[in-house]
Amino acid sequence: MMILPRNSDGCPYLLLAPMEGVGDRAFRKAMASIGGFDEGVQDFLRVPANAHIKSLATRYQSNEITPFPLAAQLMGSDISLMAEMTREMEARGAPRVDLNCGCPSNTVTGKGAGSSLLKDPNHLYTIAKAMVDAVSIPVTAKLRSGFEDTSLFKENLLAAQESGIQYLTLHPRTKVDGYGPPARWDLIAEAKSFLRIPVVGNGDILTVADACKMLQNTGCDALMIGRGSIINPFLFHEIKAHFSGKPYVPQWEQLLAYFTTYMAETPVHLPERTKINRMKQLLGFFCKGTPALLDRRQEMLQTSDEEVGAFFKSVRPYLENGWR
Ligand SMILES: Cc1cc2nc3c(=O)[nH]c(=O)nc-3n(C[C@H](O)[C@H](O)[C@H](O)COP(=O)(O)O)c2cc1C
């Protein structure tokens, strides 16, 4: 069984969560410029019934955030295509392939993939097992706690375990919950009580104190953080510093590199307006964690600039003065 290693200070393995839309390649590259996490996970690659596997697979680049490993995540419900795509990911150098059992989107769930897999533990088992049997690299799964409710919670997690996956990540909200109610960390503790395989705890970790509380209250083996890392891109370093006992002092240059990397890695073909809106979204998250900026957020994000570089130039003084 795979072990999720702790570092020499005892800090558990830290994963950067997959976040389709917000947490795309540009964001992962930006996060890699700051570092602190141990592994990234690409947002889901949808494998539809008519998928052309070879061309779809090129969307995954194993060296995207080198030196950090990047796992691939697949979402689909066709057993043989999912197995074939898992093989393709292995051929492309993926260190691990994750099965998405959580995406709440109706366009996805309508076709029996993502969180819809949580309605049928047998199907979940069959897909996960086909993926496990297809490759020699680790296969894992990321699950919500259920579809409408948690009545199949235990069955789903056991089905995933029995398929031969190496570990699972639990985001303890149902599909129906969306992102609304607080993540039910008690379910992570429950999962730990009956599973043999390691469990990665996920959901609502925004601070070092949250990370410690999650570890203490659930006994989970590793942590995955999504939105908390957009609000505070230094969070992974801060968690590591808590374990090492050495203070972590973020530098302005790192933050500047984070935003400029994000800008540089945003696809060039996008209209400037879209690039500006994406930048605003990232800045909006960042402001949430920075009281001095939150107060001036409206003023800061208002712009008549036509080009993303000019826009960033106008927000840069706000950031430089208020980021700490
Ligand atoms: C915008 C957005 C996109 C997401 N995309 C994915 C995805 O592609 N695959 C996945 O497994 N989870 C996805 N998630 C769920 C996150 O990985 C994570 O489980 C969830 O946000 C809870 O963790 P957090 O509170 O640390 O953000 C997404 C979440 C958000 C907010």
Ligand as a Chemical Component Dictionary entry (heavy atoms), coordinates in Angstrom:
data_LIG
# 
_chem_comp.id                   LIG 
_chem_comp.type                 NON-POLYMER 
_chem_comp.pdbx_formal_charge   0 
_chem_comp.three_letter_code    LIG 
# 
loop_
_chem_comp_atom.comp_id 
_chem_comp_atom.atom_id 
_chem_comp_atom.alt_atom_id 
_chem_comp_atom.type_symbol 
_chem_comp_atom.charge 
_chem_comp_atom.model_Cartn_x 
_chem_comp_atom.model_Cartn_y 
_chem_comp_atom.model_Cartn_z 
_chem_comp_atom.pdbx_ordinal 
LIG C1  C1  C 0 -13.722 26.358 -9.158  1  
LIG C2  C2  C 0 -13.533 24.963 -8.650  2  
LIG C3  C3  C 0 -13.219 23.951 -9.539  3  
LIG C4  C4  C 0 -13.038 22.631 -9.096  4  
LIG N1  N1  N 0 -12.653 21.657 -9.993  5  
LIG C5  C5  C 0 -12.408 20.399 -9.533  6  
LIG C6  C6  C 0 -11.896 19.390 -10.415 7  
LIG O1  O1  O 0 -11.600 19.621 -11.593 8  
LIG N2  N2  N 0 -11.726 18.148 -9.894  9  
LIG C7  C7  C 0 -11.991 17.854 -8.580  10 
LIG O2  O2  O 0 -11.822 16.719 -8.161  11 
LIG N3  N3  N 0 -12.437 18.805 -7.734  12 
LIG C8  C8  C 0 -12.630 20.049 -8.173  13 
LIG N4  N4  N 0 -13.037 21.022 -7.288  14 
LIG C9  C9  C 0 -13.156 20.690 -5.855  15 
LIG C10 C10 C 0 -11.845 21.000 -5.111  16 
LIG O3  O3  O 0 -10.789 20.203 -5.575  17 
LIG C11 C11 C 0 -12.011 20.777 -3.595  18 
LIG O4  O4  O 0 -12.407 19.464 -3.374  19 
LIG C12 C12 C 0 -13.045 21.715 -2.979  20 
LIG O5  O5  O 0 -12.907 23.029 -3.460  21 
LIG C13 C13 C 0 -12.935 21.737 -1.447  22 
LIG O6  O6  O 0 -11.643 22.097 -1.044  23 
LIG P1  P1  P 0 -11.236 23.614 -0.584  24 
LIG O7  O7  O 0 -12.202 24.010 0.482   25 
LIG O8  O8  O 0 -9.820  23.489 -0.097  26 
LIG O9  O9  O 0 -11.366 24.480 -1.800  27 
LIG C14 C14 C 0 -13.217 22.324 -7.723  28 
LIG C15 C15 C 0 -13.535 23.354 -6.838  29 
LIG C16 C16 C 0 -13.679 24.650 -7.270  30 
LIG C17 C17 C 0 -14.006 25.724 -6.267  31 
# 
loop_
_chem_comp_bond.comp_id 
_chem_comp_bond.atom_id_1 
_chem_comp_bond.atom_id_2 
_chem_comp_bond.value_order 
_chem_comp_bond.pdbx_ordinal 
LIG C1  C2  SING 1  
LIG C2  C3  SING 2  
LIG C2  C16 DOUB 3  
LIG C3  C4  DOUB 4  
LIG C4  N1  SING 5  
LIG C4  C14 SING 6  
LIG N1  C5  DOUB 7  
LIG C5  C6  SING 8  
LIG C5  C8  SING 9  
LIG C6  O1  DOUB 10 
LIG C6  N2  SING 11 
LIG N2  C7  SING 12 
LIG C7  O2  DOUB 13 
LIG C7  N3  SING 14 
LIG N3  C8  DOUB 15 
LIG C8  N4  SING 16 
LIG N4  C9  SING 17 
LIG N4  C14 SING 18 
LIG C9  C10 SING 19 
LIG C10 O3  SING 20 
LIG C10 C11 SING 21 
LIG C11 O4  SING 22 
LIG C11 C12 SING 23 
LIG C12 O5  SING 24 
LIG C12 C13 SING 25 
LIG C13 O6  SING 26 
LIG O6  P1  SING 27 
LIG P1  O7  DOUB 28 
LIG P1  O8  SING 29 
LIG P1  O9  SING 30 
LIG C14 C15 DOUB 31 
LIG C15 C16 SING 32 
LIG C16 C17 SING 33 
# 
